[in-house]
Amino acid sequence: MLYWDMAISPKIDSNSNLPHVVVVGGGFAGVAVARGLARKPVRVTIIDKHNFHTFLPLLYQVATAGLEPADVAYPIRTIFGDAPNVRFRHARVRIVDQSENTILLEDDSVVAYDHLVVATGATASYFGIPGASRYAMPLYSLADARTLRNRLLLALERADVAAQHSSVALNFVVVGGGPTGVETAGALSELIGIAIKRDGLTLDPSKIRVRLIDLAPRLLTAFPESASKYAKKELESMGVDIEFGRSVVEVEEHGIRFADGERLEAAAVIWAAGVTASGTLAHDLQASPGPNGRVRVRADLGVLESTNVWAVGDAAAVPAHDDTFCPQLAPVAIQSGRHCATQILRTLKGEPTQPFVYKNKGIMATIGRRAAVAKLPVGGVIKGTLGWLAWLALHLWYLVGFRNRIRVMINWTWRYFDWPSGPRLIVADAETAD
């Protein structure tokens, strides 16, 4: 559970000369580290460019107008409001000086540390495809989700106007057949159907297509083949067109090109083809970063050639077994964050550190209302309504904030029996305006 035991413990003076642990990043891994150090004899400072923690697995529901942005975000200060030794700083990190044990922020202020934890997560990987980083729409931040929601709803509104004069066809292309791509394609198909039905759009549903494109020969390659077949069957029953073995060579402002020469007009290209740590602080921490730009770490999660710098979650190339690395998943981030906190405390006590061992608790992907797949560590695959209910329960369990849990639970319960209007709002601000 993401909440920690708030049992009574001696009050810790945050202004004392206790060792200072700086955690860069307020995602799953960073929050897990800070929770592991809360009410311990250390001072903790969390640094993040956003003052809130984002529940990334539900971003696609914000993008497809299933949830409000506030449902998946929670103030970092509130999370640690009862932890006197944990502080938050709203800032961006410019440079880490490991020789001086300092961090230079973008406002030119300097923060000194005794131990540093890099938990900066990952960002979209575009594989050097021309136009992808400029025109494709990733889904790895709350701003991404809100921007995508605006684009989707604007495209439907403009198509409705154009349909008054002539027939209109729209293509929404999702690139990537992993969990994010599958979940987004399914939710987008549901959004289109309900918007036409409930909002009075005069569009022909058969001409508003969702296309899921992947280079792989099947969906959800991390799952057993039975789960892939089920996901494909469910998506196709929802009207999603699935195309395997297709290589994207260019993304344009209003279209996408494939290796076979075809160009497809697209109202939006949604990018769910993979992640990388390149372009983040993690990538710049070492002269020779690990796979996908991740920080190379020892078995205890300490950065190679360092005694007081650590890396966790998607930012770290966490060793697994047989010279492989742990996947970039939320459970790995949470578990590695907890382990890192324990190792820092052991180091401060003069005790030897211990290697990180990832406990695989399975993976899940939802396809649509009452349809999901869950691969268990033992016992095979759960599909259908049972898998969907398991997916709902797990995500409610890990969602931060009691208010958020209640709101999301009510929303999902309502949508199970009916489909209310939902937050289908086009709202632009400094982060999401074109």
C-alpha positions in Angstrom: 0.0 0.0 0.0 1.3 3.5 -0.8 0.4 4.9 2.6 2.9 4.3 5.4 2.3 3.7 9.0 2.0 7.0 10.8 2.7 5.5 14.2 3.9 8.0 16.8 7.7 8.5 16.6 10.1 11.1 18.0 9.8 14.4 16.2 12.7 15.1 13.9 14.0 18.7 13.6 14.2 19.3 9.8 16.7 22.1 10.5 19.2 19.9 12.3 22.5 18.7 11.0 21.2 15.3 10.1 22.4 13.8 6.8 20.6 15.4 3.8 19.1 13.1 1.2 18.0 14.8 -2.0 15.5 13.0 -4.2 15.1 14.3 -7.7 11.7 13.3 -9.1 8.3 13.0 -7.5 7.0 10.0 -9.4 6.4 6.4 -8.2 10.1 5.8 -7.4 10.9 9.2 -5.8 7.8 9.1 -3.6 8.7 5.5 -2.5 12.2 6.6 -1.5 10.9 9.6 0.5 8.3 7.4 2.2 11.0 5.0 3.2 13.0 7.8 4.8 10.0 9.6 6.4 10.4 10.0 10.2 13.9 8.6 10.0 17.0 10.4 11.3 17.7 12.1 7.9 16.6 15.3 6.2 14.9 14.7 2.9 14.3 17.2 0.1 12.2 16.2 -3.0 12.9 18.3 -6.1 10.5 18.2 -9.0 9.4 20.6 -11.8 5.8 19.8 -10.8 4.4 20.2 -7.3 2.2 17.1 -7.7 2.6 13.3 -8.1 1.0 11.9 -11.2 -0.6 8.4 -11.3 0.8 7.6 -14.8 -1.2 4.4 -15.5 -4.4 6.4 -15.7 -3.2 9.2 -17.9 -4.9 7.6 -20.9 -8.2 8.0 -19.2 -7.6 11.7 -18.7 -6.6 12.0 -22.4 -9.8 10.2 -23.5 -12.1 12.3 -21.2 -12.8 9.4 -18.7 -11.2 11.1 -15.7 -10.4 14.7 -14.7 -6.7 15.7 -14.4 -7.1 16.2 -10.6 -8.2 12.6 -10.3 -4.8 11.3 -11.1 -2.6 14.0 -9.5 -1.9 14.7 -5.8 0.2 17.5 -4.2 3.6 16.2 -3.1 3.5 18.5 -0.1 0.2 16.9 1.0 1.6 13.4 0.7 4.3 14.2 3.2 2.4 16.7 5.3 2.8 14.6 8.5 6.5 13.8 7.9 8.5 16.6 9.6 11.8 15.6 8.0 10.5 15.6 4.4 10.5 18.9 2.4 9.6 19.7 -1.2 11.2 22.1 -3.6 9.5 23.2 -6.8 12.4 23.5 -9.2 14.2 22.1 -12.2 17.7 20.6 -11.9 20.3 21.9 -14.3 23.5 20.2 -13.3 24.7 17.6 -10.7 28.3 18.2 -9.4 29.2 14.8 -8.0 32.7 16.0 -7.0 31.2 18.7 -4.8 28.0 16.8 -3.8 25.9 19.7 -5.0 23.0 20.3 -7.4 22.6 23.5 -9.5 19.0 24.5 -10.1 17.7 26.5 -13.0 17.3 29.5 -10.8 21.1 29.3 -10.1 20.6 28.2 -6.5 22.7 25.4 -5.2 21.5 22.5 -3.0 24.1 20.4 -1.2 23.5 16.7 -0.4 25.0 13.8 1.5 23.1 11.3 -0.6 21.4 11.9 -4.0 18.7 9.8 -5.5 17.9 10.2 -9.2 14.3 9.2 -9.8 13.6 11.3 -12.9 11.6 8.6 -14.8 11.5 8.3 -18.5 10.1 10.1 -21.6 8.8 9.0 -25.0 11.3 7.3 -27.3 10.9 8.4 -30.9 13.7 6.2 -32.4 15.0 9.1 -34.5 11.9 9.0 -36.7 11.5 12.3 -38.6 8.7 14.5 -37.3 7.8 12.1 -34.5 9.0 14.3 -31.6 7.3 17.4 -33.1 4.0 16.1 -34.4 3.2 12.8 -32.5 1.5 13.1 -29.2 3.1 11.2 -26.3 1.3 10.2 -23.1 3.8 10.5 -20.3 2.8 13.5 -18.3 -0.4 15.2 -17.2 0.2 18.0 -19.7 0.5 15.4 -22.4 -2.9 13.9 -21.4 -4.6 17.3 -21.3 -3.1 18.3 -24.7 -4.2 15.1 -26.3 -7.7 15.4 -24.9 -7.9 18.9 -26.4 -6.7 17.6 -29.8 -9.2 14.7 -29.8 -12.2 16.8 -28.9 -11.3 19.6 -31.2 -10.9 17.2 -34.1 -14.4 15.9 -33.4 -15.9 19.4 -33.1 -14.3 20.5 -36.4 -15.4 17.3 -38.1 -19.0 18.0 -36.9 -19.0 21.4 -38.5 -17.5 20.1 -41.8 -20.1 17.3 -41.8 -22.8 19.8 -42.4 -21.5 20.3 -45.9 -19.9 17.0 -46.9 -19.0 13.6 -45.8 -16.1 13.6 -43.2 -13.6 10.8 -42.5 -11.2 10.9 -39.6 -8.3 8.7 -38.6 -6.8 8.6 -35.1 -3.6 6.6 -35.2 -2.1 4.9 -32.1 1.5 3.8 -32.6 2.5 1.0 -30.3 0.8 -2.2 -29.3 1.9 -2.4 -25.7 -0.4 -1.8 -22.6 -0.4 2.0 -23.2 -1.3 1.7 -26.9 -4.0 -1.0 -26.3 -5.6 0.9 -23.4 -5.5 4.2 -25.3 -7.0 2.7 -28.5 -9.8 1.1 -26.6 -10.7 4.2 -24.6 -10.5 6.4 -27.6 -12.9 4.1 -29.5 -15.3 4.3 -26.5 -14.9 8.1 -26.4 -15.8 8.5 -30.1 -18.9 6.3 -29.7 -20.2 8.1 -26.6 -19.5 11.6 -27.9 -21.5 10.8 -31.1 -24.3 9.3 -29.0 -24.5 11.7 -26.1 -23.2 15.0 -27.5 -25.3 15.0 -30.7 -22.4 15.0 -33.1 -23.6 14.5 -36.7 -20.8 12.2 -37.6 -20.9 8.7 -39.3 -19.2 6.4 -36.7 -18.0 4.1 -39.5 -15.9 6.9 -40.9 -14.2 7.8 -37.6 -11.5 5.2 -37.4 -9.1 4.3 -34.6 -6.0 2.6 -36.1 -3.5 0.7 -33.8 -0.2 0.3 -35.6 2.7 -1.9 -34.4 5.9 -3.3 -35.9 5.5 -6.5 -33.7 3.5 -9.5 -34.9 1.0 -9.3 -32.0 -0.3 -7.0 -29.3 1.0 -7.1 -25.7 4.2 -9.0 -26.4 5.0 -9.2 -22.7 1.9 -11.2 -22.1 1.1 -14.8 -23.2 -0.2 -15.2 -26.7 -3.7 -16.0 -25.4 -3.9 -12.6 -23.8 -2.7 -11.0 -27.1 -5.4 -12.8 -29.1 -8.1 -11.8 -26.6 -7.0 -8.1 -26.7 -7.1 -8.1 -30.5 -10.5 -9.7 -30.6 -11.9 -7.2 -28.1 -10.4 -4.2 -29.8 -11.7 -5.3 -33.2 -15.2 -5.8 -31.7 -15.0 -2.1 -30.6 -14.2 -1.0 -34.2 -10.4 -0.6 -33.8 -8.3 -1.4 -36.9 -5.2 -3.3 -36.0 -2.2 -3.5 -38.3 1.0 -5.5 -37.5 4.4 -5.4 -39.0 4.1 -1.8 -40.0 7.2 0.5 -39.7 6.6 4.2 -39.3 9.2 6.3 -41.2 7.8 9.8 -40.8 5.2 11.7 -38.8 3.7 14.8 -40.3 1.5 17.5 -38.9 -1.6 15.9 -40.4 -0.4 12.5 -41.3 1.9 9.5 -41.0 4.1 7.7 -43.5 5.0 4.0 -43.5 8.0 2.1 -44.9 5.9 0.6 -47.7 5.3 4.1 -49.0 1.7 4.6 -47.8 0.7 7.9 -46.3 -2.3 8.0 -44.0 -4.1 11.3 -43.2 -4.5 11.5 -39.4 -6.3 13.9 -37.1 -3.8 12.8 -34.3 -0.9 10.4 -34.0 -0.7 9.1 -30.5 2.8 7.8 -29.6 3.0 4.8 -27.3 5.9 3.0 -28.9 8.3 3.0 -26.0 10.2 5.0 -23.4 13.8 6.2 -22.9 15.7 8.1 -20.2 17.7 9.9 -22.9 17.1 13.7 -22.6 16.6 13.4 -18.8 18.9 14.1 -15.9 19.6 10.4 -15.7 21.2 10.3 -19.1 23.6 13.0 -18.2 24.7 11.5 -14.9 27.4 9.2 -16.5 29.7 9.5 -19.4 28.5 6.1 -20.7 24.8 5.6 -19.8 23.1 2.3 -19.9 20.4 0.9 -22.2 17.8 3.5 -23.3 19.8 6.2 -21.6 19.3 4.8 -18.1 21.8 5.1 -15.3 24.0 2.1 -14.8 23.7 1.0 -11.2 25.1 -1.8 -8.9 22.9 -4.5 -7.5 22.2 -2.3 -4.5 21.0 0.5 -6.8 24.0 2.7 -6.1 25.3 4.4 -9.2 28.5 2.8 -10.6 31.7 4.5 -9.3 29.8 6.4 -6.6 29.2 5.9 -2.9 26.5 8.4 -2.3 24.5 8.7 -5.6 21.6 6.3 -6.3 19.2 5.8 -9.2 15.8 4.1 -9.1 12.7 3.4 -11.3 12.7 4.1 -15.0 15.8 6.2 -14.7 17.9 3.2 -13.7 19.2 0.2 -15.5 18.3 -2.1 -12.6 20.1 -5.4 -12.9 17.8 -8.4 -13.0 19.4 -11.8 -13.9 21.3 -13.3 -16.8 22.7 -9.8 -17.7 19.2 -8.4 -18.3 17.5 -5.4 -16.7 14.2 -5.0 -14.9 11.4 -3.6 -17.1 10.4 0.0 -16.8 7.2 -0.6 -14.9 5.5 1.1 -11.9 6.0 -1.9 -9.6 9.7 -1.9 -10.3 9.8 1.9 -9.6 8.0 1.4 -6.3 10.0 -1.6 -5.1 13.3 -0.1 -6.1 12.5 3.2 -4.4 11.7 1.4 -1.1 14.9 -0.7 -1.4 17.0 2.4 -2.1 15.7 4.1 1.1 16.6 1.1 3.1 20.1 1.0 1.6 20.7 4.6 2.3 19.8 4.1 6.0 22.1 1.0 6.1 24.9 3.0 4.6 24.5 5.8 7.2 24.6 3.2 10.0 27.8 1.7 8.5 26.1 -1.5 7.6 26.7 -3.4 4.2 24.1 -2.8 1.5 21.9 -5.5 0.1 21.1 -6.4 -3.6 17.7 -5.4 -5.0 15.5 -8.3 -5.9 12.4 -7.5 -8.0 9.3 -9.4 -6.9 7.2 -9.9 -10.0 3.5 -9.4 -9.1 2.2 -9.7 -12.6 1.2 -7.2 -15.3 -2.2 -5.9 -16.4 -3.8 -4.0 -19.3 -7.4 -2.9 -19.7 -9.0 -2.9 -23.1 -12.3 -1.3 -22.5 -15.3 -1.3 -20.2 -15.6 -4.8 -18.6 -12.6 -6.1 -20.6 -9.0 -6.5 -19.4 -6.1 -9.0 -19.2 -3.9 -9.8 -16.2 -0.8 -12.0 -16.3 -0.3 -13.4 -12.9 3.2 -14.4 -11.6 1.7 -17.9 -11.1 -1.6 -19.2 -12.3 -1.8 -18.0 -15.9 -4.0 -15.2 -17.3 -7.2 -13.6 -16.1 -9.4 -12.2 -18.9 -12.7 -10.4 -19.3 -14.8 -8.9 -16.6 -12.8 -10.7 -13.8 -9.6 -9.3 -15.2 -11.2 -5.8 -15.5 -12.3 -5.9 -11.8 -8.8 -7.0 -10.8 -7.4 -4.1 -12.8 -9.8 -1.7 -11.1 -9.0 -2.9 -7.6 -5.2 -2.8 -8.1 -5.3 0.8 -9.5 -7.5 2.0 -6.7 -5.2 0.4 -4.2 -2.1 2.3 -5.5 -3.8 5.6 -6.3 -2.6 8.3 -4.0 -5.1 10.3 -2.0 -8.3 9.2 -0.3 -10.3 11.8 -2.2 -8.9 10.6 -5.5 -9.8 7.1 -4.7 -13.4 7.9 -3.9 -13.8 10.1 -7.0 -12.3 7.5 -9.3 -14.3 4.6 -7.7 -17.6 6.6 -8.1 -16.7 7.5 -11.7 -15.8 3.9 -12.7 -18.9 2.5 -10.9 -21.2 4.9 -12.8 -19.5 4.1 -16.1 -20.0 0.4 -15.5 -23.8 0.8 -15.5 -24.0 3.8 -17.8 -21.9 6.5 -19.4 -22.4 10.0 -18.1 -21.3 13.1 -19.9 -17.8 13.0 -18.5 -15.1 15.7 -18.6 -15.3 16.2 -22.3 -14.0 19.8 -22.0 -11.6 21.6 -24.3 -9.5 23.7 -21.9 -6.3 25.3 -22.9 -3.7 26.9 -20.6 0.0 27.8 -20.7 1.0 24.1 -20.8 -1.6 22.8 -23.3 -2.3 25.7 -25.7 -1.2 25.2 -29.2 
